[in-house]
Amino acid sequence: MADFNFKVTYKFTRCYPKISDAKRPAKDTVNLEFDSEPSEYEIEAKVKDWVCQLQRDVMDDIDCEIEFQEIVKVRKLKVVKGYF
C-alpha cells in the first residue's frame, strides 16, 4: 500500500474534430498514489501520463482529442491503515 496519496485537480482542453474544431476547456480530478514523497514535477508527470493513457484508451474510440493544460490544485489525502 502506498503511503502518499494525492487528489489532483487539473485542467485540460478537449476537441471533437468531427463536430467542431473549437477546443473546450474542462477540469477533472484524479487520485494518485506514490511510494515516497513526490515532487511537483513527479506529480505533474504522472498526471500527464494519466491524460495520455486516457487519450489512447478512451478518447480515440469516440474521436475526441484531449490535451493537458495545468494542475489547479493538489491535496494530500490522509492514509488510514486498518487491520484485518
C-alpha positions as CSV (number, residue, x, y, z in Angstrom):
1,M,0.0,0.0,0.0
2,A,1.4,3.4,-1.0
3,D,1.9,5.9,1.9
4,F,1.4,9.0,-0.2
5,N,-2.0,9.6,-1.8
6,F,-3.0,12.8,-3.5
7,K,-6.2,14.1,-5.1
8,V,-5.1,16.3,-8.1
9,T,-7.4,18.7,-9.9
10,Y,-6.1,19.5,-13.4
11,K,-7.3,21.4,-16.5
12,F,-7.3,20.1,-20.0
13,T,-8.8,21.0,-23.3
14,R,-10.8,18.7,-25.5
15,C,-11.8,18.8,-29.1
16,Y,-14.3,16.8,-31.1
17,P,-13.0,17.3,-34.7
18,K,-16.0,15.8,-36.4
19,I,-18.4,18.1,-34.5
20,S,-16.4,21.2,-34.3
21,D,-12.8,22.4,-34.1
22,A,-13.4,24.5,-31.0
23,K,-11.4,23.4,-28.0
24,R,-13.5,23.2,-24.9
25,P,-11.8,23.8,-21.5
26,A,-12.5,21.2,-18.8
27,K,-11.5,20.3,-15.3
28,D,-11.2,16.9,-13.7
29,T,-9.7,15.2,-10.7
30,V,-7.6,12.0,-10.4
31,N,-6.4,10.2,-7.3
32,L,-2.7,9.3,-7.4
33,E,-0.5,7.2,-5.1
34,F,3.2,7.2,-4.6
35,D,5.6,5.1,-2.5
36,S,7.7,8.1,-1.4
37,E,7.1,11.9,-1.1
38,P,6.8,13.2,-4.7
39,S,8.0,16.5,-6.1
40,E,5.7,18.8,-8.0
41,Y,7.4,17.6,-11.2
42,E,6.7,13.9,-10.4
43,I,3.0,14.7,-9.7
44,E,2.7,16.7,-13.0
45,A,4.4,13.9,-14.9
46,K,2.0,11.3,-13.5
47,V,-1.0,13.4,-14.4
48,K,0.3,13.9,-17.9
49,D,0.8,10.1,-18.2
50,W,-2.8,9.7,-17.0
51,V,-4.1,12.0,-19.6
52,C,-2.1,10.4,-22.4
53,Q,-3.3,6.9,-21.3
54,L,-6.9,8.3,-21.3
55,Q,-6.4,9.6,-24.8
56,R,-5.2,6.2,-26.0
57,D,-7.7,4.0,-24.2
58,V,-10.9,6.0,-24.4
59,M,-10.8,9.2,-26.4
60,D,-9.5,7.7,-29.6
61,D,-12.6,5.5,-29.7
62,I,-15.0,8.4,-29.5
63,D,-12.9,10.6,-31.8
64,C,-12.0,13.2,-29.2
65,E,-8.6,14.8,-28.6
66,I,-7.6,15.9,-25.1
67,E,-4.5,17.9,-24.1
68,F,-3.2,18.5,-20.6
69,Q,-3.0,22.2,-19.6
70,E,-2.1,22.7,-16.0
71,I,-2.5,21.4,-12.4
72,V,-5.0,23.5,-10.5
73,K,-4.8,22.0,-7.0
74,V,-3.1,19.2,-5.2
75,R,-4.5,17.9,-1.9
76,K,-2.7,15.2,0.2
77,L,-5.1,12.6,1.4
78,K,-4.8,11.0,4.8
79,V,-3.9,7.4,4.7
80,V,-5.8,5.2,7.2
81,K,-4.3,1.8,7.8
82,G,-6.6,-0.9,9.0
83,Y,-6.0,-4.4,10.4
84,F,-7.9,-7.4,9.2
